Amino acid sequence: MVVKLAPRVVVDPAVRFGKPVIRGTRVPVELVIGKLAGGMSVETVADEYGITADDVRAARRYAAQVIASEEIRGVA
């Protein structure tokens, strides 16, 4: 069962162990974000993994939303 998490980002238990991926691919959002963090351009990531620049930007937006909704708890 495919679940849409965000535009162009889905999870499917049968694909990549249920990790968020770019819709219609097996490219994990985690990989896309890691490549961007490593200095690759949006266009280079898109070309390297056979996705579109819009897919790369969607992964970046999804990651930002996840981080923004993250709850931080201090442990003393």
TIRO-2110 file (N, C-alpha, C; in Angstrom, 1 decimal):
// TIRO-2110
0.8, -1.2, 0.0, N, 1, A
0.0, 0.0, 0.0, CA, 1, A
0.9, 1.2, 0.0, C, 1, A
0.8, 2.0, -1.0, N, 2, A
1.6, 3.3, -1.2, CA, 2, A
0.9, 4.4, -0.4, C, 2, A
1.6, 5.1, 0.4, N, 3, A
1.1, 6.3, 1.1, CA, 3, A
1.8, 7.5, 0.7, C, 3, A
1.1, 8.5, 0.3, N, 4, A
1.7, 9.8, -0.2, CA, 4, A
2.0, 10.6, 1.1, C, 4, A
3.2, 11.0, 1.3, N, 5, A
3.6, 11.8, 2.4, CA, 5, A
3.6, 13.3, 2.1, C, 5, A
3.9, 13.6, 0.8, N, 6, A
4.0, 14.9, 0.3, CA, 6, A
4.0, 14.8, -1.2, C, 6, A
3.9, 16.0, -1.8, N, 7, A
4.0, 15.9, -3.3, CA, 7, A
5.3, 15.3, -3.7, C, 7, A
5.2, 14.2, -4.5, N, 8, A
6.3, 13.5, -5.1, CA, 8, A
7.0, 12.6, -4.1, C, 8, A
6.6, 12.5, -2.9, N, 9, A
7.3, 11.7, -1.8, CA, 9, A
6.2, 10.7, -1.3, C, 9, A
6.6, 9.4, -1.4, N, 10, A
5.7, 8.3, -0.9, CA, 10, A
6.5, 7.3, -0.1, C, 10, A
5.7, 6.5, 0.6, N, 11, A
6.3, 5.3, 1.3, CA, 11, A
5.5, 4.1, 0.9, C, 11, A
6.2, 3.0, 0.7, N, 12, A
5.6, 1.7, 0.4, CA, 12, A
6.4, 0.6, 1.1, C, 12, A
5.7, -0.1, 2.0, N, 13, A
6.5, -1.2, 2.7, CA, 13, A
7.3, -2.1, 1.9, C, 13, A
6.9, -2.3, 0.6, N, 14, A
7.6, -3.2, -0.3, CA, 14, A
8.8, -2.5, -1.0, C, 14, A
9.0, -1.2, -0.8, N, 15, A
10.0, -0.5, -1.5, CA, 15, A
10.9, 0.1, -0.4, C, 15, A
12.2, -0.2, -0.4, N, 16, A
13.2, 0.3, 0.5, CA, 16, A
12.8, 0.3, 1.9, C, 16, A
12.2, -0.8, 2.3, N, 17, A
11.8, -1.1, 3.7, CA, 17, A
10.9, 0.0, 4.3, C, 17, A
10.1, 0.6, 3.4, N, 18, A
9.1, 1.6, 3.8, CA, 18, A
9.7, 3.0, 4.1, C, 18, A
10.9, 3.2, 3.6, N, 19, A
11.5, 4.6, 3.8, CA, 19, A
10.9, 5.5, 2.7, C, 19, A
10.9, 6.8, 3.0, N, 20, A
10.3, 7.7, 2.0, CA, 20, A
11.2, 7.7, 0.8, C, 20, A
10.5, 7.6, -0.4, N, 21, A
11.2, 7.6, -1.7, CA, 21, A
10.5, 8.6, -2.6, C, 21, A
11.2, 8.9, -3.7, N, 22, A
10.6, 9.7, -4.8, CA, 22, A
9.6, 8.9, -5.5, C, 22, A
8.4, 9.4, -5.6, N, 23, A
7.2, 8.6, -6.3, CA, 23, A
7.7, 8.0, -7.6, C, 23, A
7.3, 6.7, -7.8, N, 24, A
7.6, 6.1, -9.0, CA, 24, A
9.1, 5.6, -9.1, C, 24, A
9.9, 5.7, -8.1, N, 25, A
11.3, 5.3, -8.1, CA, 25, A
11.6, 4.5, -6.8, C, 25, A
12.8, 4.1, -6.7, N, 26, A
13.4, 3.5, -5.5, CA, 26, A
14.4, 4.4, -4.9, C, 26, A
14.4, 5.7, -5.3, N, 27, A
15.4, 6.7, -4.8, CA, 27, A
14.9, 7.3, -3.5, C, 27, A
15.6, 7.0, -2.4, N, 28, A
15.2, 7.4, -1.1, CA, 28, A
15.5, 8.9, -0.9, C, 28, A
14.6, 9.6, -0.2, N, 29, A
14.7, 11.0, 0.1, CA, 29, A
16.0, 11.2, 0.9, C, 29, A
16.3, 10.3, 1.8, N, 30, A
17.6, 10.4, 2.5, CA, 30, A
18.8, 10.5, 1.7, C, 30, A
18.8, 9.8, 0.6, N, 31, A
20.0, 9.8, -0.3, CA, 31, A
20.0, 11.2, -1.1, C, 31, A
18.9, 11.6, -1.5, N, 32, A
18.8, 12.9, -2.2, CA, 32, A
19.3, 14.0, -1.3, C, 32, A
18.8, 14.1, -0.1, N, 33, A
19.2, 15.1, 0.9, CA, 33, A
20.7, 15.0, 1.2, C, 33, A
21.2, 13.8, 1.4, N, 34, A
22.6, 13.6, 1.6, CA, 34, A
23.5, 14.1, 0.5, C, 34, A
23.1, 13.9, -0.7, N, 35, A
23.9, 14.3, -1.9, CA, 35, A
23.9, 15.9, -1.9, C, 35, A
22.7, 16.5, -1.7, N, 36, A
22.7, 17.9, -1.6, CA, 36, A
23.6, 18.5, -0.5, C, 36, A
23.5, 17.9, 0.6, N, 37, A
24.3, 18.3, 1.8, CA, 37, A
25.8, 18.1, 1.5, C, 37, A
26.2, 17.2, 0.6, N, 38, A
27.5, 16.9, 0.2, CA, 38, A
28.0, 17.9, -0.8, C, 38, A
27.2, 18.8, -1.3, N, 39, A
27.6, 19.8, -2.3, CA, 39, A
27.1, 19.6, -3.7, C, 39, A
26.4, 18.5, -4.0, N, 40, A
26.0, 18.3, -5.4, CA, 40, A
24.8, 19.3, -5.6, C, 40, A
24.7, 19.7, -6.9, N, 41, A
23.7, 20.6, -7.3, CA, 41, A
22.4, 19.9, -7.5, C, 41, A
21.3, 20.6, -7.5, N, 42, A
20.0, 19.9, -7.7, CA, 42, A
20.0, 19.2, -9.1, C, 42, A
20.5, 19.9, -10.1, N, 43, A
20.6, 19.3, -11.4, CA, 43, A
21.4, 18.0, -11.5, C, 43, A
22.6, 18.1, -10.8, N, 44, A
23.5, 16.9, -10.8, CA, 44, A
22.8, 15.7, -10.1, C, 44, A
22.2, 16.0, -9.0, N, 45, A
21.5, 14.9, -8.3, CA, 45, A
20.4, 14.3, -9.2, C, 45, A
19.6, 15.2, -9.8, N, 46, A
18.5, 14.7, -10.7, CA, 46, A
19.1, 13.8, -11.8, C, 46, A
20.2, 14.3, -12.4, N, 47, A
20.8, 13.5, -13.5, CA, 47, A
21.4, 12.2, -13.0, C, 47, A
22.0, 12.3, -11.9, N, 48, A
22.7, 11.1, -11.4, CA, 48, A
21.7, 9.9, -11.0, C, 48, A
20.5, 10.3, -10.6, N, 49, A
19.6, 9.3, -10.1, CA, 49, A
18.3, 9.1, -11.0, C, 49, A
18.3, 9.8, -12.1, N, 50, A
17.2, 9.6, -13.0, CA, 50, A
15.9, 10.2, -12.6, C, 50, A
16.0, 11.3, -11.8, N, 51, A
14.7, 11.9, -11.3, CA, 51, A
14.8, 13.4, -11.8, C, 51, A
13.7, 14.1, -11.6, N, 52, A
13.7, 15.5, -12.1, CA, 52, A
14.2, 16.5, -11.0, C, 52, A
14.5, 17.7, -11.4, N, 53, A
14.9, 18.7, -10.5, CA, 53, A
13.7, 19.0, -9.5, C, 53, A
12.5, 18.9, -10.0, N, 54, A
11.3, 19.1, -9.2, CA, 54, A
11.2, 18.0, -8.1, C, 54, A
11.6, 16.8, -8.5, N, 55, A
11.7, 15.7, -7.5, CA, 55, A
12.7, 16.0, -6.4, C, 55, A
13.8, 16.5, -6.8, N, 56, A
14.9, 16.9, -5.8, CA, 56, A
14.4, 18.0, -4.9, C, 56, A
13.8, 19.0, -5.4, N, 57, A
13.2, 20.1, -4.6, CA, 57, A
12.1, 19.6, -3.7, C, 57, A
11.3, 18.7, -4.2, N, 58, A
10.2, 18.1, -3.3, CA, 58, A
10.8, 17.3, -2.1, C, 58, A
11.9, 16.6, -2.4, N, 59, A
12.6, 15.9, -1.3, CA, 59, A
13.1, 16.9, -0.3, C, 59, A
13.7, 18.0, -0.7, N, 60, A
14.2, 19.0, 0.2, CA, 60, A
13.1, 19.6, 1.0, C, 60, A
11.9, 19.9, 0.3, N, 61, A
10.8, 20.5, 1.1, CA, 61, A
10.3, 19.5, 2.1, C, 61, A
10.2, 18.2, 1.7, N, 62, A
9.7, 17.2, 2.7, CA, 62, A
10.6, 17.1, 3.9, C, 62, A
11.9, 17.1, 3.6, N, 63, A
12.9, 17.0, 4.7, CA, 63, A
12.8, 18.2, 5.7, C, 63, A
12.6, 19.4, 5.1, N, 64, A
12.4, 20.6, 5.9, CA, 64, A
11.2, 20.5, 6.8, C, 64, A
10.1, 20.0, 6.2, N, 65, A
8.8, 19.8, 7.0, CA, 65, A
9.0, 18.8, 8.1, C, 65, A
9.7, 17.8, 7.9, N, 66, A
9.9, 16.8, 8.9, CA, 66, A
10.7, 17.4, 10.0, C, 66, A
11.8, 18.1, 9.7, N, 67, A
12.6, 18.7, 10.7, CA, 67, A
11.8, 19.8, 11.5, C, 67, A
11.0, 20.6, 10.8, N, 68, A
10.2, 21.6, 11.4, CA, 68, A
9.2, 21.1, 12.4, C, 68, A
8.7, 19.9, 12.1, N, 69, A
7.7, 19.3, 13.0, CA, 69, A
8.3, 18.4, 14.1, C, 69, A
9.7, 18.3, 14.1, N, 70, A
10.3, 17.4, 15.1, CA, 70, A
10.2, 18.0, 16.5, C, 70, A
10.0, 17.2, 17.4, N, 71, A
9.9, 17.6, 18.8, CA, 71, A
11.2, 17.3, 19.5, C, 71, A
11.8, 18.3, 20.1, N, 72, A
13.0, 18.2, 20.8, CA, 72, A
12.8, 18.1, 22.3, C, 72, A
13.3, 17.1, 23.0, N, 73, A
13.2, 17.0, 24.4, CA, 73, A
14.5, 16.9, 25.1, C, 73, A
14.8, 17.7, 26.1, N, 74, A
16.0, 17.6, 26.8, CA, 74, A
16.0, 16.5, 27.8, C, 74, A
17.1, 15.9, 28.0, N, 75, A
17.2, 14.9, 29.1, CA, 75, A
18.3, 15.3, 30.0, C, 75, A
17.9, 15.4, 31.3, N, 76, A
18.9, 15.8, 32.3, CA, 76, A
19.5, 14.6, 33.1, C, 76, A
END
